[in-house]
Amino acid sequence: MIELDDADREILRALQRDARASFKTIAKEIGMSEATIFVRVKKLKNAGVIKAFRAIIDPKAIGKTLTAFVLVRAMPKAFPGMLNALKKLEDIYEIYDVTGQYYSIVKLRTTGTDDLSKIMDEIGTIEGVAGTETLIAMRTIKEETALRI
């Protein structure tokens, strides 16, 4: 973990608001030189604090109108292989290793129930999957991509 000072936090907040903002714009906004912003952003990228710069796309705008969460039970010895197989499935966007009766929670986005059914069939064929429970999101109340810094 890297030690962040107030300037790093301000830079990160600015980038979370608009990752396309120029270093010049950020420098003006927080009262630093453009060169300082460049060096600090490079340091934050190299340290792994900034993982990537990406566009956040509205899933519905590209036809991914169904969001579901799949709770997965697994056979312990096959768990690592099962996770690797899940990572390869196209419409799975997040996988969490969790505590409790389920071994992982998977977040997927797809075009509808027909595609969800196909994905669930694929998940069911993965070695190590002992069972699943699927929850379909009716609507999204809050979904944040920015972290509190």
N, C-alpha and C positions, 0 to 999 in steps of 0.2 A: 504494500500500500504506500502510495506517495503522499507526502505532506503537502496539503494545499494551503496556500495563503489566500488572503482576501482578493488579490488581483486575479489569481487562477480561478477562483469561484466566480468572479464577475465575468471573466472571459467565457467560462463554461455556460453561465446563464445566457449570455449574449448569443452563443452558438446554438444553444437549445431553442432560443426564440427564432433564430434564422441562421441556419448552418451555411447559407449562401452569402451571408454578410461579408464584405471585404474586410481585410485586416485594417484598412484605413478607416472604415466606418466604425469598427469595434474600438479602435484606438481613440477616435474622437469621442465616442460614447463614454468611455471609462477614463479618459484622460491619461493615456500612455502613448508612447511612440509606436508607429506601425511596425518597426523592427522588433520592438519588445514583444508585441503581440505575436509576431511570426515565430520568434524564438520560444515563447511560452507554449504556443499551440503545438509546435514541433515536439517540445519536451513532454507535453501531455499525451500526444499521440504515441511517442516512443515508450512512455511508461504504461501505456494501455488504459489510461483514463478515458481518452477518446478512442472508441472502438472503430467508428466509421462515420462517414457523412453520407446520409441517404435521404431520398424523398420519401415522405410518408404518404402513401396512396390510400384513398378511400376504397376499401374492399368492394363495397356495393357498386362503385363506379366501373369496376372491371368484372362485374358479374358474380363476385363471391358474396352472395346474399345470406348464406347460412354459416353461422358460427356455432361450433359445438365443442364441448369438453368431454374427453373420454377418460374415465378413471380405469386404470389398467392394473389387474392383479397378475402376478408373475410367479414363475417357478424360480426360487432364489438362485440356483446354479446357472440358469439360462438368462438371468437378468441382464448382464452386460451385452450379450449378443442380441437380446430383444431390443435394448435401447438403440443399438447400432442399426438394426433393421427399421425401427420406427423413424430414425433420423433421415432415412432414405426416401420415405413416402412424401410425395410432392405437396399435398395440401396440408401437411402438418407443419405448423409454424412455431410452436413452442412445445417443449417437453420438460417437465419438472420431475425430479426424483423427490418423493415426499414420504412423510411418515404416516403411520396408520395402516388400515387394512389394505389400502391400495399401494402399489409400488411406484406408480407414476401417474401424472396427469398430463394429458395431451390436449393442446388447443389446435383446432383445425378450422379452416375456412374453405367453403366449397360453394358450388352453384345451386345446390338444393338437396332434397332428400334422396334422390336417385344416386347422385354422386356420393353422398354420405354413406349410403348402403354399400356401395362398392368399396369405399375406404374401410368400412367396418369389416367387410369380408376379407380384405387384405390383412388388416390387423389380426383377425382371427386365425390366419394361416401362419403367423410368425411363431417360430419355435420359442417356447418359454411363456407365451401369453396363456394365463390360466383362466382369464375371464375379463369382461369389460362391463362398464356401465356408462351409458352415453347421456349427456345432458345437452339439449339444444337451447341456445340462448334465444330468448324471444325478442329482446332488444338490448342494446348497449346503453347503460346509464352513464358510465364513466370509463374512459380508457385513456390513460396518460402515457405518453412516451417520454416526457421530460421528467428528470429526477429532481427532487428538492435538494438544493446545494446550499 
